[in-house]
Amino acid sequence: MVIKRYIVNSMSEALTRIRYELGKDAVIISQRRIRKGGFWGFFSKKVLEVTAAVDNKKPSRNVSSGENVEESIKAIKKIMNSKIKENEKQIKESNIQSNNEERKRTEVIFDENYKLMLEKNNGQLINEVKEMRSMLDEMVKGSNITIGKSKVQLYLEKMDIEDEVVKYIMNEMKMMSDDITDKEKIKKVMEHVILTRPMQESNVVVLVGPTGVGKTTTIAKLAGKMALLEGKKVGLITIDTYRIGAVEQLKTYADIMNIPFKVVLTIKEMEAAVESMSNCDVILVDTTGRSSKNTMQISELRAFIEKVNTDNVNLVMSCTTKNRDIDVILDGYKPLNYSNIIITKLDETSTYGSIINICKDSKKPITFVTTGQNVPDDIKFITSKEITNLILGEDSI
């Protein structure tokens, strides 16, 4: 690392000289105002002292990010020591004895200015030490992201797979034969974790999930797929009367597909609605989006589901859900005894690690994924292998 100090009149002059002598990769380490010339530093004009540095060596491929940080830390410590010595030298120089006549004439002025100089230098030194410490903290903090992590770990984290799942995958890989590549090992573990199965035939299918995951659009896609493509007689029931426009949206889909549609407000109405559609091959029930943290709302939803007497309850989750929220949602909806997972909004993200996070935490199979807004086209069943390839970037939606 090359470190140079410049005495200039302005920052623009400093930048010009730094770029010319050290190049565009140079960084400014510190800057301060000092006095130059004059009588013992008095009656002198203030100039700008700028310290800059540039790395004059390109690190080899074998040098780890930890070693680079260590070298940078050593360089900054060297600068700090240099600054401390320089300030001590300035203070000592200000104490040089002059002849008796000059001392008598300037004794009072000197004493006052000497005190001010000490205060200024000490304050400046403290500020520079603080700046150096801040730079060290930032460098160490940035390096901790990658120091000590293997290529496999960094590769998996890049796909937005949560830490616990990454650890699980790496532990499983250790027990596998060395005859296959790391990527093949990752695929095997992922395909084992990601369960998929086609939706089981059932008289009643219920969709539950948080607000905003696309339940109503998904249930319309299921209705279109079953009624228009599979030729089944389908009935639609909704209890989502809280969200503005939800009833009208689903009723519009029902009218277009010419299938019966009921709006349910109470538990008694739920029983009557199911009974009125007893001649249907399948009844699809759309529910109100509830917060997984609101146990009272979840209990109310459970009462409705128990009245339809089905074990085909599908938890709808968005692929864009943050990793730290996945556990909260899965745990919050456990009282509803969901048996399957439907993953939505694959078209709204570029990383799909959340899918394996959901599968690992829920231990439930995926029945469908949705890939857009088109009804009924953008819903399909895909296998564990296809989802794995999607997460690893070997396939696209």
C-alpha positions as CSV (number, residue, x, y, z in Angstrom):
1,M,0.0,0.0,0.0
2,V,1.3,3.5,-1.0
3,I,0.5,6.3,1.5
4,K,1.3,10.0,0.7
5,R,0.6,13.3,2.4
6,Y,-0.2,16.4,0.5
7,I,-0.1,20.1,1.6
8,V,-2.5,22.0,-0.6
9,N,-4.6,25.1,-0.6
10,S,-7.9,23.4,-1.4
11,M,-9.5,19.9,-1.7
12,S,-9.9,20.3,-5.5
13,E,-6.1,20.8,-5.7
14,A,-5.6,17.7,-3.5
15,L,-7.9,15.6,-5.6
16,T,-6.1,16.6,-8.8
17,R,-2.7,15.7,-7.4
18,I,-3.9,12.4,-5.8
19,R,-5.5,11.3,-9.1
20,Y,-2.4,12.2,-11.1
21,E,0.2,10.6,-8.7
22,L,-1.7,7.7,-7.2
23,G,-4.4,7.0,-9.7
24,K,-8.2,6.7,-9.6
25,D,-8.2,3.9,-7.1
26,A,-6.7,6.0,-4.4
27,V,-8.7,6.8,-1.3
28,I,-8.5,9.8,1.1
29,I,-7.7,8.6,4.6
30,S,-7.8,11.9,6.5
31,Q,-7.8,15.6,6.0
32,R,-7.1,18.6,8.4
33,R,-6.3,22.3,8.5
34,I,-2.7,23.2,9.6
35,R,-0.7,26.3,9.7
36,K,2.4,26.6,7.5
37,G,5.3,29.1,7.9
38,G,5.2,32.1,10.2
39,F,6.9,32.8,13.5
40,W,6.7,29.5,15.6
41,G,3.5,28.7,13.8
42,F,2.0,32.1,14.6
43,F,0.9,34.6,11.9
44,S,1.0,31.7,9.4
45,K,-1.7,30.9,6.9
46,K,-3.9,27.8,7.1
47,V,-3.4,25.1,4.5
48,L,-5.0,21.7,4.0
49,E,-3.2,18.5,4.8
50,V,-4.6,15.5,3.0
51,T,-3.4,11.9,3.5
52,A,-4.3,9.4,0.7
53,A,-3.5,5.8,0.1
54,V,-3.6,3.3,-2.8
55,D,-3.1,-0.4,-2.9
56,N,-0.1,-0.9,-5.3
57,K,-0.4,-4.7,-5.3
58,K,-3.2,-6.8,-6.7
59,P,-4.0,-9.7,-4.3
60,S,-3.3,-13.2,-5.7
61,R,-6.1,-15.6,-6.0
62,N,-4.9,-17.6,-3.0
63,V,-5.1,-14.6,-0.7
64,S,-8.3,-14.8,1.4
65,S,-10.5,-11.8,2.1
66,G,-9.4,-12.1,5.8
67,E,-5.7,-11.6,4.9
68,N,-6.6,-8.5,2.8
69,V,-8.5,-7.0,5.7
70,E,-5.6,-7.9,8.0
71,E,-3.1,-6.1,5.7
72,S,-5.4,-3.1,5.5
73,I,-5.8,-3.0,9.3
74,K,-2.0,-3.0,9.7
75,A,-1.6,-0.2,7.2
76,I,-4.2,1.9,9.0
77,K,-2.6,1.2,12.4
78,K,0.7,2.4,10.9
79,I,-0.9,5.6,9.7
80,M,-2.4,6.1,13.2
81,N,1.0,5.7,14.9
82,S,2.5,8.1,12.4
83,K,-0.2,10.7,13.1
84,I,0.4,10.4,16.9
85,K,4.2,10.8,16.5
86,E,3.7,13.7,14.2
87,N,1.4,15.5,16.6
88,E,3.9,14.9,19.5
89,K,6.7,16.3,17.3
90,Q,4.7,19.4,16.6
91,I,4.1,20.0,20.3
92,K,7.7,19.5,21.1
93,E,8.9,21.8,18.4
94,S,6.6,24.5,19.8
95,N,8.6,24.3,23.1
96,I,12.0,25.1,21.5
97,Q,13.6,27.8,23.5
98,S,14.3,31.1,21.8
99,N,16.7,33.8,22.9
100,N,15.8,35.8,26.1
101,E,14.7,39.0,24.3
102,E,12.3,37.2,22.0
103,R,10.9,35.1,24.9
104,K,10.2,38.2,27.0
105,R,8.4,39.9,24.1
106,T,6.2,36.9,23.2
107,E,5.9,35.1,26.6
108,V,2.3,36.0,27.3
109,I,1.2,35.5,23.7
110,F,3.1,32.2,23.5
111,D,1.6,30.8,26.7
112,E,-1.9,31.4,25.5
113,N,-1.4,30.1,22.0
114,Y,0.6,27.1,23.3
115,K,-2.5,26.1,25.3
116,L,-4.7,26.5,22.4
117,M,-2.4,24.5,20.2
118,L,-2.3,21.7,22.7
119,E,-6.1,21.6,22.9
120,K,-6.4,21.8,19.1
121,N,-3.9,19.0,18.4
122,N,-5.3,16.7,21.1
123,G,-8.8,17.3,19.7
124,Q,-7.7,16.7,16.2
125,L,-5.8,13.6,17.2
126,I,-8.9,12.2,19.0
127,N,-11.1,12.9,15.9
128,E,-8.6,11.2,13.6
129,V,-8.4,8.1,15.9
130,K,-12.2,7.9,15.9
131,E,-12.2,8.1,12.1
132,M,-9.6,5.3,11.9
133,R,-11.5,3.2,14.4
134,S,-14.7,3.6,12.3
135,M,-12.9,2.6,9.2
136,L,-11.5,-0.5,10.9
137,D,-15.0,-1.5,12.2
138,E,-16.5,-1.1,8.7
139,M,-13.8,-3.2,7.1
140,V,-14.0,-5.9,9.8
141,K,-17.8,-5.9,9.6
142,G,-17.7,-6.3,5.8
143,S,-15.1,-9.0,5.9
144,N,-17.1,-11.1,8.5
145,I,-19.7,-11.7,5.8
146,T,-17.5,-14.0,3.9
147,I,-14.6,-14.9,6.2
148,G,-14.6,-18.6,7.2
149,K,-17.4,-19.5,4.8
150,S,-16.9,-22.2,2.2
151,K,-17.8,-21.9,-1.5
152,V,-20.8,-24.2,-1.1
153,Q,-22.1,-22.0,1.8
154,L,-21.7,-18.8,-0.1
155,Y,-23.3,-20.4,-3.2
156,L,-26.4,-21.5,-1.2
157,E,-26.7,-18.2,0.6
158,K,-26.7,-16.4,-2.7
159,M,-29.9,-18.2,-3.6
160,D,-31.6,-16.6,-0.5
161,I,-31.7,-19.9,1.4
162,E,-31.8,-19.3,5.2
163,D,-28.9,-20.1,7.4
164,E,-30.5,-23.1,9.2
165,V,-31.4,-24.8,5.9
166,V,-27.9,-24.1,4.5
167,K,-26.4,-25.8,7.5
168,Y,-28.7,-28.8,7.1
169,I,-27.8,-29.2,3.4
170,M,-24.1,-29.0,4.2
171,N,-24.3,-31.6,7.0
172,E,-26.2,-33.9,4.7
173,M,-23.6,-33.4,2.0
174,K,-20.8,-34.5,4.3
175,M,-22.4,-38.0,4.6
176,M,-22.5,-38.5,0.9
177,S,-19.9,-40.2,-1.3
178,D,-17.0,-38.1,-2.7
179,D,-17.6,-39.7,-6.1
180,I,-20.1,-37.1,-7.0
181,T,-19.7,-33.3,-7.3
182,D,-20.9,-30.8,-4.7
183,K,-23.6,-29.6,-7.1
184,E,-25.0,-33.1,-7.4
185,K,-25.0,-33.5,-3.7
186,I,-26.9,-30.3,-3.3
187,K,-29.5,-31.5,-5.8
188,K,-30.0,-34.8,-4.0
189,V,-30.5,-33.1,-0.6
190,M,-32.9,-30.5,-2.1
191,E,-35.0,-33.1,-3.9
192,H,-35.3,-35.0,-0.6
193,V,-36.4,-31.9,1.3
194,I,-38.8,-30.5,-1.3
195,L,-41.9,-32.7,-1.3
196,T,-44.5,-32.4,-4.1
197,R,-47.7,-34.2,-4.9
198,P,-50.7,-33.6,-7.2
199,M,-53.7,-32.2,-5.3
200,Q,-55.7,-35.1,-3.9
201,E,-59.3,-35.5,-5.1
202,S,-61.7,-34.2,-2.4
203,N,-65.3,-32.9,-2.3
204,V,-64.1,-29.7,-0.6
205,V,-60.8,-27.9,-1.1
206,V,-60.0,-24.9,1.2
207,L,-57.4,-22.2,0.6
208,V,-56.0,-20.3,3.6
209,G,-53.1,-17.9,4.0
210,P,-52.0,-14.4,4.9
211,T,-53.3,-11.3,3.1
212,G,-51.8,-10.4,-0.2
213,V,-50.5,-13.8,-1.3
214,G,-53.1,-14.2,-4.1
215,K,-55.6,-16.7,-2.7
216,T,-58.6,-15.3,-4.6
217,T,-56.8,-15.4,-8.0
218,T,-55.4,-18.8,-7.2
219,I,-58.8,-20.2,-6.4
220,A,-60.1,-18.8,-9.7
221,K,-57.3,-20.5,-11.5
222,L,-58.1,-23.8,-9.8
223,A,-61.8,-23.4,-10.6
224,G,-60.9,-22.7,-14.3
225,K,-58.5,-25.6,-14.5
226,M,-61.0,-28.1,-13.0
227,A,-64.1,-26.8,-14.7
228,L,-62.8,-25.9,-18.2
229,L,-59.8,-28.2,-18.6
230,E,-60.8,-31.3,-16.6
231,G,-64.5,-31.0,-17.2
232,K,-65.5,-31.2,-13.5
233,K,-68.6,-29.6,-12.0
234,V,-67.2,-27.0,-9.6
235,G,-68.8,-24.8,-6.9
236,L,-67.3,-21.7,-5.4
237,I,-67.8,-20.4,-1.8
238,T,-66.1,-17.3,-0.3
239,I,-66.1,-16.1,3.3
240,D,-63.7,-13.2,2.3
241,T,-66.2,-10.3,2.9
242,Y,-63.5,-8.1,4.6
243,R,-61.5,-7.2,1.6
244,I,-63.0,-4.6,-0.7
245,G,-63.8,-6.1,-4.1
246,A,-62.9,-9.7,-3.2
247,V,-66.5,-11.0,-3.6
248,E,-67.1,-9.1,-6.8
249,Q,-63.8,-10.4,-8.3
250,L,-64.6,-14.1,-7.5
251,K,-68.3,-13.7,-8.6
252,T,-67.1,-12.3,-12.0
253,Y,-64.9,-15.4,-12.5
254,A,-67.8,-17.7,-11.5
255,D,-70.1,-16.0,-14.0
256,I,-67.6,-16.3,-16.8
257,M,-67.1,-20.0,-16.0
258,N,-70.8,-20.5,-15.4
259,I,-70.3,-22.2,-12.0
260,P,-72.4,-21.8,-8.8
261,F,-71.2,-19.2,-6.3
262,K,-72.1,-18.5,-2.7
263,V,-71.1,-15.8,-0.2
264,V,-71.0,-17.0,3.4
265,L,-71.1,-14.7,6.5
266,T,-71.8,-17.1,9.3
267,I,-71.0,-20.7,10.3
268,K,-74.6,-21.7,9.8
269,E,-74.5,-20.2,6.3
270,M,-71.4,-22.3,5.5
271,E,-73.3,-25.5,6.2
272,A,-76.2,-24.4,4.0
273,A,-73.8,-23.4,1.2
274,V,-72.0,-26.7,1.1
275,E,-75.3,-28.6,1.2
276,S,-76.6,-26.5,-1.7
277,M,-73.6,-27.6,-3.8
278,S,-73.8,-31.3,-2.9
279,N,-74.2,-32.2,-6.6
280,C,-70.8,-30.6,-7.5
281,D,-67.7,-32.8,-8.0
282,V,-65.6,-30.3,-6.0
283,I,-66.3,-27.2,-3.9
284,L,-63.6,-24.6,-3.6
285,V,-63.6,-22.4,-0.5
286,D,-61.9,-19.0,-0.5
287,T,-61.1,-17.6,3.0
288,T,-60.3,-14.3,4.5
289,G,-56.6,-13.4,4.7
290,R,-55.6,-13.5,8.4
291,S,-52.5,-12.5,10.3
292,S,-50.8,-15.6,11.5
293,K,-50.0,-13.7,14.8
294,N,-53.7,-13.1,15.6
295,T,-54.8,-16.3,17.4
296,M,-58.4,-15.1,17.7
297,Q,-58.8,-14.6,13.9
298,I,-57.2,-18.0,13.2
299,S,-59.6,-19.7,15.7
300,E,-62.5,-18.0,14.0
301,L,-61.3,-19.3,10.6
302,R,-60.8,-22.8,12.1
303,A,-64.5,-22.9,13.1
304,F,-65.6,-22.2,9.5
305,I,-63.2,-24.9,8.1
306,E,-64.4,-27.5,10.6
307,K,-68.0,-27.1,9.3
308,V,-67.0,-28.2,5.7
309,N,-65.4,-31.4,7.1
310,T,-62.4,-31.7,4.8
311,D,-58.7,-32.6,5.3
312,N,-57.8,-30.9,2.0
313,V,-56.7,-27.5,3.4
314,N,-54.0,-25.7,1.4
315,L,-51.8,-23.0,2.9
316,V,-51.1,-20.4,0.2
317,M,-47.7,-18.6,0.5
318,S,-45.9,-16.2,-1.7
319,C,-42.5,-16.9,-3.0
320,T,-41.6,-13.3,-2.1
321,T,-42.1,-13.9,1.6
322,K,-39.1,-12.8,3.7
323,N,-37.3,-15.7,5.3
324,R,-37.7,-14.4,8.8
325,D,-41.5,-14.3,8.3
326,I,-41.8,-17.9,7.0
327,D,-41.6,-19.6,10.4
328,V,-44.1,-17.2,11.9
329,I,-46.7,-17.8,9.2
330,L,-46.3,-21.6,9.2
331,D,-46.5,-21.8,13.0
332,G,-49.5,-19.4,13.1
333,Y,-51.6,-21.5,10.7
334,K,-50.8,-24.8,12.3
335,P,-54.2,-24.8,14.2
336,L,-55.9,-25.1,10.8
337,N,-54.2,-28.4,10.1
338,Y,-53.2,-27.5,6.6
339,S,-52.1,-30.6,4.5
340,N,-50.6,-29.0,1.4
341,I,-48.7,-25.8,0.3
342,I,-49.4,-23.7,-2.8
343,I,-46.6,-21.3,-3.7
344,T,-47.6,-18.2,-5.6
345,K,-45.9,-15.3,-7.4
346,L,-42.9,-17.1,-8.8
347,D,-43.0,-14.5,-11.6
348,E,-42.4,-11.7,-9.1
349,T,-38.9,-12.7,-7.9
350,S,-35.5,-13.7,-9.3
351,T,-34.5,-16.0,-6.4
352,Y,-36.4,-19.1,-5.2
353,G,-34.6,-20.1,-2.1
354,S,-37.8,-19.3,0.0
355,I,-39.4,-22.5,-1.5
356,I,-37.0,-24.9,0.1
357,N,-37.2,-22.8,3.3
358,I,-41.0,-23.3,3.3
359,C,-40.7,-27.0,2.6
360,K,-38.0,-27.6,5.2
361,D,-39.9,-25.8,8.0
362,S,-43.4,-27.0,7.1
363,K,-42.6,-30.6,6.0
364,K,-45.7,-30.4,3.8
365,P,-45.9,-31.2,0.0
366,I,-46.3,-28.5,-2.6
367,T,-49.4,-29.2,-4.8
368,F,-49.3,-26.2,-7.1
369,V,-47.2,-23.1,-8.0
370,T,-48.5,-20.0,-9.8
371,T,-46.5,-18.1,-12.3
372,G,-48.6,-15.1,-13.3
373,Q,-52.0,-13.5,-13.4
374,N,-53.6,-15.3,-16.3
375,V,-56.6,-17.5,-15.3
376,P,-56.5,-20.4,-15.6
377,D,-53.2,-20.8,-17.4
378,D,-50.6,-19.6,-14.8
379,I,-51.0,-22.5,-12.3
380,K,-49.3,-25.8,-12.6
381,F,-47.9,-28.8,-10.7
382,I,-44.1,-29.2,-10.9
383,T,-41.8,-31.9,-9.4
384,S,-39.2,-31.7,-6.8
385,K,-36.5,-32.0,-9.4
386,E,-38.0,-29.1,-11.4
387,I,-38.2,-26.9,-8.3
388,T,-34.6,-27.8,-7.4
389,N,-33.4,-26.8,-10.9
390,L,-35.4,-23.6,-10.6
391,I,-33.7,-22.7,-7.2
392,L,-30.2,-23.5,-8.6
393,G,-30.8,-21.3,-11.7
394,E,-30.7,-24.2,-14.1
395,D,-34.3,-23.7,-15.2
396,S,-36.8,-20.8,-15.4
397,I,-40.5,-20.4,-15.1
